Amino acid sequence: MKLNEPAEYQADVVIIGFGSAGGCAAIEARDFGAEVLILEKQPEDTHYSNTRMSGGGFHSPDPAGDFDSLKAYAKAMFSGDNLPDKLEGDQSEFADELAELWAQYAPQNAAFMRGLDPGFQAVVSAAAAFPEFPGAAKSGYACVRSTYTGKYDEDAITGRTKDSAKSTKQSGEAFHACMLTGVQSRNVPIHVIARRPDLLDALDGCLQSLRRDQRELVVDYYRESGRPKSDRRRDLAQRLGITVNALAIRVYRIRETLTACMESRRADATDASCVGHYLAAPKPCTAIEPLE
């Protein structure tokens, strides 16, 4: 492949992010015959998804539990429609359908994970959290923890098993290892995409080419500060003495200027190469990330 020639891939399903949701989606799509690829922003050796850092717990009621009871319990958890002390349910328009689907599929969760890797085990860590809810007693509800050792104790909760053998992994590490096994066994490529430093340099150069007030405005507008975005932008508009809508228009025009500047520099920085991938791919993975 020539320098600056972007690689192109075709797939029926492209999944952004390799956590539990992305992994499950990839596995299901591949099992139904689709060509699938996953794009992940973190390299393999520093890949810490929320799933991997979690306790590795998930819902997996006993398949032998009573279906109607499990549905009633799920409906109480999701919406409260069937709770006598609730004046109005939260999701009345689809609470019943959602509860029925959950009662149908949730008991299959542990079996699904064991199907990805027979060495994976799910150890029950909790029963129904709300024993007073309808259906709790006969629902067979269970929350389980991920493990390859079959144990659930303090060591399993607090132990760090990232660099240990898969047979000793616990909690989120065990869940991640199981999901990775399922993805790899289906030959689903996971491409790790990183921003090229030269593209970041180009963005910095384009920002510096703006007037100071424009640069400060667009940076403040998109800055992450931990506050709700709407609150930050409302305060910014008040500081400038304009409406929020006028602020959005002003920033949009600055973005147009930045985008044009980036496009003019892109000819010299068209290759944003992957820093690696979990599985071998036909060609090196490349992509260009647009200004956001």
C-alpha positions in Angstrom: 0.0 0.0 0.0 1.4 3.4 -1.0 2.0 6.1 1.6 -1.0 8.4 2.1 -3.3 5.9 0.3 -6.3 5.2 2.7 -7.1 1.6 3.2 -10.7 0.6 2.5 -12.7 -2.2 4.1 -16.2 -3.4 3.3 -18.4 -5.0 6.0 -22.1 -5.6 6.5 -21.8 -4.4 10.1 -19.3 -2.0 11.5 -19.2 -1.7 15.3 -17.7 1.2 17.2 -16.1 0.2 20.4 -15.1 -3.2 21.8 -16.9 -3.5 25.2 -19.6 -5.9 26.2 -22.2 -4.3 23.9 -19.9 -4.1 20.9 -18.7 -7.7 21.5 -22.2 -9.1 21.8 -23.4 -7.2 18.7 -20.4 -8.5 16.7 -20.9 -12.1 17.8 -24.6 -12.1 17.0 -24.2 -10.4 13.6 -21.4 -12.8 12.7 -23.4 -15.9 13.7 -26.2 -14.7 11.4 -23.7 -14.7 8.5 -22.8 -11.0 8.3 -19.3 -9.7 7.6 -18.3 -7.7 10.7 -15.5 -5.5 11.8 -14.9 -3.6 15.1 -13.3 -0.3 15.5 -11.7 0.5 18.9 -9.8 3.6 19.9 -7.6 1.9 22.6 -4.6 -0.3 21.6 -4.7 -3.8 22.9 -2.1 -3.4 25.6 -3.9 -0.5 27.2 -7.5 -1.4 26.3 -9.6 -0.8 29.4 -13.3 -0.7 28.5 -15.9 0.0 31.2 -16.8 -3.7 31.0 -13.2 -4.8 31.7 -13.0 -2.5 34.7 -16.4 -3.5 36.1 -17.2 -6.2 38.6 -18.2 -8.5 35.8 -21.7 -8.9 37.1 -24.8 -9.4 34.9 -28.4 -10.5 35.2 -29.0 -14.2 34.5 -32.1 -15.6 36.1 -32.5 -19.3 36.6 -34.0 -20.8 33.4 -36.1 -23.1 35.6 -37.8 -20.1 37.3 -41.5 -19.2 36.7 -41.8 -17.1 33.5 -44.8 -15.1 34.6 -43.2 -14.4 37.9 -40.0 -13.2 36.3 -42.0 -11.0 33.9 -43.9 -9.4 36.8 -40.7 -8.8 38.7 -39.0 -7.3 35.6 -42.0 -5.0 35.0 -41.8 -3.8 38.6 -38.1 -3.1 38.2 -38.4 -1.4 34.8 -41.5 0.7 35.2 -43.3 0.2 38.4 -46.6 -0.2 36.5 -47.7 -3.1 38.7 -46.6 -1.7 42.0 -49.6 -0.7 44.2 -47.8 2.3 45.7 -46.8 3.8 42.3 -49.2 6.4 41.0 -47.9 6.2 37.4 -45.5 3.9 35.7 -42.4 5.3 34.0 -42.7 3.4 30.7 -46.4 2.5 30.5 -46.5 2.5 26.7 -44.1 -0.4 26.3 -43.4 -1.7 29.9 -45.3 -5.0 29.4 -43.5 -5.8 26.1 -40.1 -4.9 27.5 -40.7 -7.1 30.6 -41.8 -10.0 28.5 -38.7 -9.9 26.3 -36.4 -9.5 29.3 -38.1 -12.5 31.0 -37.6 -14.5 27.8 -34.0 -13.7 27.0 -32.3 -12.8 30.3 -32.2 -16.4 31.6 -30.1 -17.3 28.5 -27.3 -14.9 29.4 -25.0 -17.3 31.4 -25.4 -20.0 28.8 -24.6 -17.5 26.0 -21.3 -16.7 27.8 -20.4 -20.4 28.3 -21.1 -20.9 24.6 -18.4 -18.4 23.8 -15.9 -20.2 26.1 -16.7 -23.4 27.9 -14.1 -22.5 30.6 -16.1 -19.4 31.6 -18.3 -19.7 34.8 -21.0 -17.6 36.2 -21.3 -17.7 40.0 -24.6 -16.5 41.6 -23.8 -13.4 43.8 -27.3 -12.1 44.6 -31.0 -13.1 44.4 -33.9 -10.7 43.9 -32.9 -7.3 45.2 -36.5 -6.3 45.9 -38.2 -9.3 47.6 -41.4 -7.4 48.1 -41.9 -6.9 44.3 -44.5 -9.0 42.4 -43.1 -12.3 41.3 -39.8 -12.1 43.3 -40.3 -15.3 45.2 -40.8 -17.6 42.2 -38.9 -15.6 39.5 -35.6 -17.4 39.9 -34.0 -14.0 39.5 -30.2 -14.0 40.0 -27.3 -11.7 39.5 -24.1 -13.5 38.6 -20.4 -12.7 38.6 -17.9 -13.6 35.9 -15.0 -16.0 36.8 -12.8 -18.7 35.4 -12.0 -20.1 38.8 -15.5 -20.9 39.9 -15.0 -18.8 43.1 -16.7 -15.7 44.3 -15.0 -14.2 47.3 -13.2 -11.1 48.5 -10.1 -12.1 46.4 -12.3 -12.4 43.3 -13.8 -9.0 43.9 -10.6 -7.1 44.7 -8.0 -9.2 42.9 -6.2 -7.8 39.8 -6.0 -10.4 37.1 -5.2 -8.4 34.0 -1.9 -10.0 33.3 -2.7 -13.4 34.7 -3.6 -16.6 32.8 -7.1 -16.7 31.6 -7.9 -19.7 33.9 -7.4 -17.4 36.9 -9.3 -14.3 35.7 -12.1 -12.9 37.7 -14.8 -10.2 37.5 -14.6 -7.8 34.6 -11.3 -9.4 33.4 -13.1 -12.7 33.1 -16.0 -11.2 31.2 -13.7 -9.4 28.8 -11.6 -12.6 28.2 -14.7 -14.6 27.4 -16.0 -11.9 25.1 -12.6 -11.6 23.3 -12.5 -15.4 22.9 -15.9 -15.4 21.2 -15.0 -12.6 18.9 -11.6 -14.1 17.9 -13.0 -17.5 17.3 -15.3 -16.0 14.7 -12.4 -14.1 13.0 -14.0 -10.7 13.5 -11.1 -8.2 13.1 -10.7 -5.5 15.8 -9.0 -2.5 14.3 -7.4 0.0 16.7 -7.6 3.4 15.2 -5.5 6.3 16.6 -5.3 10.0 15.6 -2.1 10.8 13.7 0.0 13.4 15.5 0.3 15.3 12.1 -3.5 15.7 12.0 -3.5 17.1 15.5 -0.7 19.4 14.5 -2.8 20.5 11.6 -5.8 21.2 13.9 -3.6 23.1 16.2 -2.2 25.2 13.3 -5.7 25.9 12.1 -6.8 27.0 15.6 -3.8 29.3 15.8 -4.8 30.9 12.4 -8.1 32.1 13.9 -8.5 35.4 15.6 -7.9 35.1 19.3 -11.6 35.7 20.2 -12.7 33.1 17.7 -10.2 30.5 19.0 -11.2 31.1 22.6 -14.8 30.9 21.7 -14.7 27.6 19.9 -12.4 26.0 22.6 -14.8 27.2 25.4 -17.8 25.9 23.4 -16.5 22.4 23.2 -14.5 22.2 26.4 -15.3 19.3 28.8 -15.7 20.6 32.3 -17.9 18.0 34.0 -20.9 20.4 33.9 -23.9 19.6 31.6 -23.2 20.9 28.1 -26.4 22.9 27.9 -25.5 24.8 31.2 -22.0 25.6 30.0 -23.2 27.0 26.7 -26.0 28.9 28.2 -23.6 30.6 30.6 -21.2 31.3 27.7 -24.0 32.9 25.7 -25.0 35.1 28.7 -21.4 36.2 29.0 -21.3 37.3 25.4 -24.8 38.9 25.6 -26.3 36.8 22.9 -28.9 34.0 22.7 -27.9 30.3 22.8 -29.0 30.0 19.2 -26.9 32.9 18.1 -23.9 31.4 19.9 -24.5 28.1 18.0 -24.5 29.9 14.7 -21.4 31.8 15.5 -19.5 28.6 16.5 -20.8 26.9 13.4 -19.3 29.6 11.2 -16.0 29.2 13.0 -16.2 25.5 12.5 -16.6 26.0 8.8 -13.4 28.0 8.7 -11.6 25.3 10.7 -13.0 22.6 8.4 -11.8 24.4 5.3 -8.4 24.9 6.8 -8.1 21.2 7.8 -9.2 20.1 4.3 -6.5 22.3 2.8 -3.9 20.5 4.9 -5.3 17.0 4.6 -3.4 16.3 1.3 -0.3 16.2 3.4 -1.8 14.2 6.2 -4.3 11.7 4.7 -3.0 8.6 6.5 -4.2 8.0 10.0 -2.7 4.6 10.6 -3.9 2.0 13.1 -1.5 1.5 15.9 -2.3 -2.2 15.9 -5.1 -4.7 15.8 -6.1 -7.8 17.8 -6.4 -10.0 14.7 -4.5 -10.0 11.4 -6.2 -7.9 8.7 -5.8 -8.1 4.9 -4.1 -4.7 4.8 -3.0 -2.2 7.5 -5.9 -0.3 8.9 -6.2 3.4 8.1 -8.8 6.0 8.8 -9.2 9.8 8.9 -11.2 11.2 11.8 -13.2 14.3 10.9 -13.2 17.4 13.0 -15.9 17.2 15.7 
